[in-house]
Amino acid sequence: IGVGLVGFGLFFILFGMLLYFDSVLLAFGNILFLSGLVFIIGFRRTFTFFFQRPKMKGTSFFLGGVLIVLMRWPLLGMLLEAYGFFTLFR
């Protein structure tokens, strides 16, 4: 279930980008991606991964970008998410 949710989340994010940053598709993709991540590795491990002391900067940018996409500012939100994603996983 988790891999399917992550796959659909990535599909909706890419499809939302192709349709000139459609905020509804991007928001739906973000929700599916994060819920799929929770299903794959579990809630506790997801929480401890995102909220480690050295990764707080990346987490704040990533989750802030998700929140901004949900508030229908898709371009700014995706830029913040991308920066947060690269900061988290470098």
Disulfide bonds with the S-S distance in Angstrom:
none
